[in-house]
Amino acid sequence: MTEEIKTKIVNTQPRSLSKKMAQRTALDIQAFWLARGHVIHVWVERCGKNTLSRDYGVRSDMRNGLPVKK
């Protein structure tokens, strides 16, 4: 890829997640791994130290993006 195309791809990503977007992402991740036979735990957390922040993130019990073997 050329640098121009890479830049355009990077710039299309949202800078932050709303609570609704984070919840949808968490459900998508959970469904993806459940379809492959893995039960994972995902949750949504507010990001940053500011309690008025509207930015949210998705957390999970996975390691390096993969389910933990139990």
Order of alpha helices (4+ residues) and beta strands (2+ residues): alpha-alpha-beta-beta
